[in-house]
Amino acid sequence: MIEHKTTTVSRGFLSGLLITTDQAHWTSSAILHMIKEIITRAEYLNKPGWASDARKLFAWIKTPLVNMAGAPFGMFQKGNGKLPFWTWSSLPGVNCPGAGACLLIDKIKNRFLGWCYSLKAWRYPAAFMRQLQNTILELPAYRPLIVNELRRIYETKANQGRVIPLRLYVDGDFKTLNALRFWMDTLKKFPRIQAYGYSKSLHLFMELDQTGYEWPKNYALNLSSGGKYSTGPVAEYVKTLPIYRGEFVAVMVSRETERAWSKQEMTRDHTREIREKFAGEKVFICPKYCGDCTLMKDNPHACGNRDKFKDIKIVIPIH
């Protein structure tokens, strides 16, 4: 995959490798070939950070599964001031079967199309490698490593007896029915984990439910707008599931209102502009910071609260 020399390891280059690897069904040989290509490109561009991180992942993949005790990049991340919870991410695009215009795959030109925010993280090699690593970990053979790491977090002294908020997928989504079942089964093993997420893979939730599956009590599903199944019969079916909290909707507003929201300087006029787009509906405007977006001590983030925010649209302004 030779291209003209650029100043960085480009998204186009990476997306091409990922699409090819996905078409090869993520075999070990395909994964190793992809990582070799990244190392070669990084050395050509004199990007030692990319080369070093790719070698870490390459060495990990070469390790026999029975000898693996963890992974080179943290599987679960403890968030920052904006998102102060444990989080899990995987690769966007190849793991987003329900994505709409936000991220489409051009399999002829081998590249991603759309405006997916997750691709911005690919400026940093460690962020990309973590997404890639976690995508590999979701393959059936590697899943016990996820469970072991989650158990370690669960049993850490600082977390004993405490509720542990977890955002399941900041980047990526449930890719297959089997992966969705794995995560839901895993959450049942750790009842103090209060997990929530935003998904466009609504068809998978419907398929799993139609098998008679019993959903975990510690997961809250937010229907993410803009996907293939966000409206229509699949979405209406998913809204009846016990894990469903409500819709999370991105709403177009004026640039002034979007900037005021971003700077935490919303006035009544800005709020009115948003609410007028949902006349007669219950709406909660996302305040941007998740850790204390409500005053509820036991479950302070609205998106993870199926008790108080059931069927209430949570909206985020965009321009």
VEXTOR-556676 format. One line per field, with one value per residue (C-alpha): residue number from 1; residue in one letter; z, x, y. Coordinates in nm, 4 decimals. Each point is the difference from the previous one (the first is absolute). Layout:
residues N
nr NUM, ... .
rest a, ... .
z Z, ... .
x X, ... .
y Y, ... .
END
This chain:
residues 319
nr 1, 2, 3, 4, 5, 6, 7, 8, 9, 10, 11, 12, 13, 14, 15, 16, 17, 18, 19, 20, 21, 22, 23, 24, 25, 26, 27, 28, 29, 30, 31, 32, 33, 34, 35, 36, 37, 38, 39, 40, 41, 42, 43, 44, 45, 46, 47, 48, 49, 50, 51, 52, 53, 54, 55, 56, 57, 58, 59, 60, 61, 62, 63, 64, 65, 66, 67, 68, 69, 70, 71, 72, 73, 74, 75, 76, 77, 78, 79, 80, 81, 82, 83, 84, 85, 86, 87, 88, 89, 90, 91, 92, 93, 94, 95, 96, 97, 98, 99, 100, 101, 102, 103, 104, 105, 106, 107, 108, 109, 110, 111, 112, 113, 114, 115, 116, 117, 118, 119, 120, 121, 122, 123, 124, 125, 126, 127, 128, 129, 130, 131, 132, 133, 134, 135, 136, 137, 138, 139, 140, 141, 142, 143, 144, 145, 146, 147, 148, 149, 150, 151, 152, 153, 154, 155, 156, 157, 158, 159, 160, 161, 162, 163, 164, 165, 166, 167, 168, 169, 170, 171, 172, 173, 174, 175, 176, 177, 178, 179, 180, 181, 182, 183, 184, 185, 186, 187, 188, 189, 190, 191, 192, 193, 194, 195, 196, 197, 198, 199, 200, 201, 202, 203, 204, 205, 206, 207, 208, 209, 210, 211, 212, 213, 214, 215, 216, 217, 218, 219, 220, 221, 222, 223, 224, 225, 226, 227, 228, 229, 230, 231, 232, 233, 234, 235, 236, 237, 238, 239, 240, 241, 242, 243, 244, 245, 246, 247, 248, 249, 250, 251, 252, 253, 254, 255, 256, 257, 258, 259, 260, 261, 262, 263, 264, 265, 266, 267, 268, 269, 270, 271, 272, 273, 274, 275, 276, 277, 278, 279, 280, 281, 282, 283, 284, 285, 286, 287, 288, 289, 290, 291, 292, 293, 294, 295, 296, 297, 298, 299, 300, 301, 302, 303, 304, 305, 306, 307, 308, 309, 310, 311, 312, 313, 314, 315, 316, 317, 318, 319 .
rest m, i, e, h, k, t, t, t, v, s, r, g, f, l, s, g, l, l, i, t, t, d, q, a, h, w, t, s, s, a, i, l, h, m, i, k, e, i, i, t, r, a, e, y, l, n, k, p, g, w, a, s, d, a, r, k, l, f, a, w, i, k, t, p, l, v, n, m, a, g, a, p, f, g, m, f, q, k, g, n, g, k, l, p, f, w, t, w, s, s, l, p, g, v, n, c, p, g, a, g, a, c, l, l, i, d, k, i, k, n, r, f, l, g, w, c, y, s, l, k, a, w, r, y, p, a, a, f, m, r, q, l, q, n, t, i, l, e, l, p, a, y, r, p, l, i, v, n, e, l, r, r, i, y, e, t, k, a, n, q, g, r, v, i, p, l, r, l, y, v, d, g, d, f, k, t, l, n, a, l, r, f, w, m, d, t, l, k, k, f, p, r, i, q, a, y, g, y, s, k, s, l, h, l, f, m, e, l, d, q, t, g, y, e, w, p, k, n, y, a, l, n, l, s, s, g, g, k, y, s, t, g, p, v, a, e, y, v, k, t, l, p, i, y, r, g, e, f, v, a, v, m, v, s, r, e, t, e, r, a, w, s, k, q, e, m, t, r, d, h, t, r, e, i, r, e, k, f, a, g, e, k, v, f, i, c, p, k, y, c, g, d, c, t, l, m, k, d, n, p, h, a, c, g, n, r, d, k, f, k, d, i, k, i, v, i, p, i, h .
z 0.0000, -0.1224, 0.0053, -0.0470, 0.3059, 0.2484, 0.3365, 0.2038, 0.0025, -0.1736, 0.0739, -0.3599, 0.0356, 0.3295, -0.1181, -0.3082, 0.2156, 0.2344, -0.2786, -0.1562, 0.3355, 0.0641, -0.3392, 0.1039, 0.3139, 0.2432, -0.0288, 0.1873, -0.3260, -0.1247, 0.3279, 0.0042, -0.3634, 0.0791, 0.2931, -0.2115, -0.2570, 0.2701, 0.1289, -0.3512, -0.0673, 0.3360, -0.0603, -0.3496, 0.1394, 0.2983, 0.2544, 0.2875, 0.2200, -0.2531, -0.0614, 0.3704, 0.0858, -0.3009, 0.1044, 0.3470, -0.1539, -0.2448, 0.2822, 0.1981, -0.2916, -0.0475, 0.3628, 0.0456, 0.1502, 0.2989, 0.0937, -0.0261, 0.3347, -0.1343, -0.2881, -0.0848, 0.0078, 0.2775, -0.1007, 0.2136, 0.0457, 0.3025, -0.1393, 0.0402, 0.1291, -0.2950, 0.0337, 0.3458, -0.0399, -0.1135, -0.3764, -0.2757, -0.3652, -0.3173, -0.3591, -0.1734, -0.3454, -0.0110, 0.3293, -0.0786, -0.2043, 0.0782, -0.0915, -0.2377, -0.1708, 0.2929, -0.1235, -0.3220, -0.1509, -0.3628, -0.0614, -0.3550, 0.0935, 0.3446, 0.2111, 0.2519, -0.0940, 0.2346, 0.2998, 0.2843, 0.2969, 0.1032, -0.2942, 0.1578, 0.2621, -0.2723, 0.0223, 0.2989, -0.0507, 0.3485, -0.0470, -0.3329, 0.1363, 0.2990, -0.2288, -0.2166, 0.3027, 0.1446, -0.3353, 0.0085, 0.3620, -0.1034, -0.2188, 0.1820, 0.0812, 0.1807, 0.1934, 0.3272, 0.0245, 0.0022, 0.2756, 0.2067, -0.0298, 0.0897, 0.3037, 0.1053, -0.0131, 0.1753, 0.2886, 0.0439, 0.3585, -0.1046, -0.1813, 0.2521, 0.1008, -0.2413, -0.3146, -0.2992, -0.2949, -0.3381, -0.3403, -0.2347, -0.3271, -0.0301, -0.3428, -0.1999, 0.0651, 0.0336, -0.3218, 0.0094, 0.1810, 0.1680, 0.1269, 0.1371, 0.1871, 0.1393, 0.1456, 0.1444, 0.1562, 0.1401, 0.1647, 0.1806, 0.1712, 0.1463, 0.1407, 0.1601, -0.3439, -0.1312, -0.3730, -0.2645, -0.3606, -0.3254, -0.2775, -0.3626, -0.0154, 0.0837, -0.2327, 0.2198, 0.3131, -0.1734, -0.1243, 0.3439, 0.1687, -0.2446, 0.1265, 0.3407, 0.1512, 0.3578, 0.0074, 0.2823, 0.2498, 0.0049, -0.3585, -0.1417, -0.3766, -0.1656, -0.3547, -0.1942, -0.2759, -0.3586, -0.0507, -0.2500, 0.2552, 0.2052, -0.1416, -0.1173, 0.1260, 0.1439, 0.2131, 0.1163, 0.1029, 0.1941, 0.1875, 0.1677, 0.1487, 0.3774, -0.0528, -0.2134, 0.1623, -0.2808, -0.3055, -0.0141, -0.2774, -0.1713, -0.0977, -0.2460, 0.1533, -0.0822, 0.0273, 0.2862, 0.2044, -0.0740, 0.1115, 0.3139, 0.0871, -0.0615, 0.2224, 0.2714, -0.0486, -0.0925, 0.0516, 0.0025, -0.3647, -0.0949, 0.1991, -0.1610, -0.3489, 0.0814, 0.1788, -0.2768, -0.2277, 0.2319, 0.0728, 0.2426, 0.0744, 0.3144, -0.0736, 0.2042, -0.1542, 0.0432, 0.2009, -0.1595, 0.3194, 0.0983, 0.3575, 0.1663, -0.2686, 0.2597, 0.3758, 0.0654, 0.2213, -0.0652, -0.3796, -0.1063, -0.3775, -0.1863, -0.2850, 0.2426, 0.2093, -0.1130, 0.3096, -0.0191, -0.3695, -0.1589, -0.3453, 0.0405, -0.3040, 0.0848, -0.2642, -0.0922, -0.2198, -0.3139, -0.2857 .
x 0.0000, 0.2425, -0.1156, 0.1657, 0.1998, -0.2027, 0.0800, -0.1996, -0.1549, -0.3227, -0.3573, -0.0349, 0.2963, -0.1276, -0.3594, 0.1194, 0.1909, -0.2944, -0.2505, 0.2344, 0.0511, -0.3737, -0.0601, 0.2514, -0.2104, 0.2698, 0.2184, 0.3302, 0.1941, -0.2104, 0.0440, 0.3761, 0.0268, -0.1907, 0.2256, 0.3109, -0.1331, -0.0457, 0.3548, 0.1412, -0.1944, 0.0969, 0.3686, -0.0231, -0.1632, 0.2368, -0.2823, 0.1672, -0.3101, -0.2101, 0.2746, 0.0575, -0.3694, -0.0593, 0.2902, -0.1534, -0.3225, 0.1853, 0.1934, -0.3221, -0.1779, 0.2961, -0.0254, -0.1843, -0.3444, 0.0771, 0.2857, -0.1975, -0.0636, -0.1341, 0.0539, 0.2599, -0.2469, -0.2550, -0.3225, -0.2300, 0.0802, -0.0877, -0.1446, 0.0768, -0.1985, -0.2401, -0.0557, 0.1194, -0.1054, 0.1620, -0.0302, 0.0457, 0.0724, 0.0636, 0.0634, -0.2659, -0.1196, 0.0823, -0.1867, -0.3020, -0.2529, -0.2813, 0.1850, -0.1698, 0.1544, 0.2373, 0.2220, -0.0387, 0.2446, 0.1061, 0.1173, 0.1114, 0.2350, 0.0706, -0.0725, -0.2454, -0.2444, -0.1915, 0.0610, 0.0505, 0.1607, 0.1851, 0.2380, 0.1501, 0.1656, 0.2139, 0.2330, 0.1480, 0.1585, -0.0840, -0.3701, -0.0143, 0.1906, -0.2346, -0.3027, 0.1678, 0.1043, -0.3531, -0.1453, 0.2288, -0.0936, -0.3657, 0.0817, -0.1313, 0.3421, 0.1149, -0.3155, 0.1095, 0.2650, -0.2763, -0.1870, 0.3177, 0.0810, -0.3544, 0.0168, 0.3277, -0.1617, -0.3105, 0.1977, 0.2468, -0.0067, -0.1088, -0.3041, -0.1128, -0.3603, -0.0378, -0.1985, 0.2343, -0.1315, 0.1148, -0.0620, -0.0010, 0.1336, 0.1237, 0.1316, -0.1287, -0.3187, -0.1354, 0.1103, -0.1725, -0.2803, 0.2606, 0.1930, -0.3164, -0.0881, 0.3547, -0.0175, -0.3472, 0.0972, 0.3157, -0.1904, -0.2164, 0.3135, 0.0782, -0.3238, 0.1677, 0.1025, -0.2577, 0.0632, -0.1553, 0.0634, -0.1197, -0.0548, -0.1021, 0.0173, -0.3688, -0.0638, 0.2255, -0.1967, -0.3213, 0.1518, 0.1308, -0.3280, -0.1905, 0.1954, -0.1645, 0.3134, -0.0195, 0.1629, 0.2292, -0.1437, 0.3190, 0.0028, -0.1724, -0.0346, -0.0179, -0.1286, 0.2572, -0.1459, 0.1209, 0.0398, -0.1508, -0.2528, -0.0605, -0.3508, -0.2465, -0.1114, 0.3365, 0.0261, -0.3596, 0.0658, 0.3140, -0.1902, -0.2044, 0.3045, 0.0558, 0.3541, -0.1187, 0.0418, -0.0850, 0.1285, 0.3231, -0.0489, 0.2389, -0.1969, 0.1037, 0.0079, 0.1447, 0.3738, -0.0539, -0.1921, 0.2477, 0.2898, -0.1837, -0.0640, 0.3631, 0.1214, -0.2560, -0.1587, -0.3564, -0.2703, -0.3776, -0.0100, 0.2464, -0.1967, -0.3245, 0.1422, 0.0732, -0.3268, -0.2109, 0.1213, -0.1696, -0.3337, -0.2107, 0.2759, 0.2006, 0.3546, 0.3194, 0.2781, 0.3353, 0.2191, 0.3176, 0.1609, -0.1232, 0.1169, -0.2480, -0.2520, -0.2770, -0.0184, -0.0849, 0.2709, -0.0715, -0.0039, 0.1128, 0.0219, -0.3279, 0.0966, 0.0567, -0.3114, -0.2971, -0.2018, -0.0208, 0.0724, -0.2030, -0.1281, 0.1333, 0.1900, 0.3503, 0.1134, 0.3379, 0.0294, 0.2116, 0.0519 .
y 0.0000, 0.2655, 0.3620, 0.3344, 0.0995, 0.2035, 0.1519, -0.2494, -0.3453, 0.1031, -0.1014, -0.1135, -0.2353, -0.1405, -0.0383, -0.1883, -0.2463, -0.0468, -0.0632, -0.2571, -0.1720, -0.0029, -0.1569, -0.2690, -0.0655, 0.1110, -0.3078, 0.0096, 0.0188, 0.2912, 0.1881, -0.0522, 0.1089, 0.3184, 0.0852, -0.0666, 0.2455, 0.2630, -0.0537, 0.0290, 0.3185, 0.1512, -0.0657, 0.1482, 0.3144, 0.0110, -0.0345, -0.1856, 0.0203, -0.1868, -0.2552, -0.0638, -0.0422, -0.2239, -0.2236, -0.0370, -0.1222, -0.2250, -0.1687, -0.0461, -0.1696, -0.2322, -0.1119, -0.3331, 0.0552, -0.2240, 0.2333, 0.3231, 0.1688, 0.3281, 0.2379, 0.2678, 0.2893, 0.0483, -0.1745, 0.2133, 0.3670, 0.2106, 0.3181, 0.3682, 0.2977, -0.0178, -0.3751, -0.1167, -0.3648, -0.3211, -0.0292, -0.2560, 0.0795, -0.1934, 0.1035, 0.2090, -0.0947, -0.3696, -0.0413, 0.2180, -0.2031, 0.2417, 0.3198, 0.2398, 0.3008, 0.0521, -0.2824, -0.1939, -0.2475, 0.0307, -0.3568, 0.0795, 0.2835, -0.1508, 0.3041, 0.1399, 0.2735, 0.2281, 0.2219, -0.2521, 0.1786, -0.3172, 0.0296, 0.3127, -0.2202, -0.1569, 0.2973, -0.1822, -0.3429, -0.1301, 0.0863, -0.1821, -0.2996, -0.0250, -0.0014, -0.2636, -0.2063, 0.0060, -0.1017, -0.3030, -0.0687, -0.0235, -0.2988, -0.3116, -0.1473, 0.3169, 0.0829, -0.1678, 0.2734, 0.2630, -0.1824, -0.0364, 0.3696, 0.0989, -0.2290, 0.1625, 0.3447, -0.1309, -0.1491, 0.2858, 0.1222, 0.3492, -0.1453, -0.2595, 0.0544, 0.2914, 0.0567, 0.0110, 0.2067, -0.1310, 0.1498, -0.2955, 0.1406, 0.3534, -0.0987, -0.2946, -0.1976, -0.3524, -0.1673, -0.3384, -0.1802, -0.2182, 0.3031, 0.1602, -0.3194, -0.0189, 0.3499, -0.0422, -0.3366, 0.1573, 0.2853, -0.2540, -0.1297, 0.3424, 0.1468, 0.3040, 0.1208, 0.2473, -0.0009, 0.2192, 0.0831, 0.1536, -0.2495, -0.0025, -0.3830, -0.0199, -0.2942, -0.2126, 0.0897, -0.1029, -0.3267, -0.0915, 0.0836, -0.2172, -0.3019, 0.0479, 0.1506, 0.1323, 0.3432, 0.1131, 0.2446, 0.2077, 0.1283, 0.3080, 0.0333, 0.3401, -0.0095, 0.2020, 0.2166, -0.0028, -0.3731, -0.2422, -0.1238, 0.3156, 0.0334, -0.2601, -0.3420, -0.1069, 0.3141, -0.0345, -0.3590, 0.0934, 0.2702, -0.2742, -0.1754, 0.0224, 0.1328, 0.2929, 0.3420, 0.2374, 0.1824, 0.1970, 0.2541, 0.2386, 0.3112, 0.2700, 0.3484, 0.3400, 0.0428, 0.2439, -0.2552, -0.2777, 0.2188, 0.1089, -0.3659, -0.0909, 0.2858, -0.0777, 0.3426, -0.0956, 0.2613, -0.0431, 0.1044, -0.2733, -0.2565, 0.1152, -0.0503, -0.3637, -0.0755, 0.1515, -0.2805, -0.2523, 0.1684, -0.2003, -0.2528, -0.0613, 0.1091, 0.0123, 0.2093, -0.1702, 0.2387, -0.1432, -0.1351, -0.3445, -0.0457, 0.2312, 0.0897, -0.0450, 0.0516, -0.3654, -0.1459, -0.3668, 0.0215, 0.3484, -0.0474, 0.0188, -0.2329, -0.2875, 0.0585, -0.2095, 0.0892, 0.3796, 0.0540, -0.2797, 0.1070, 0.3550, 0.1208, 0.1139, 0.2469, 0.1385, 0.3116, -0.0080, 0.2428 .
END
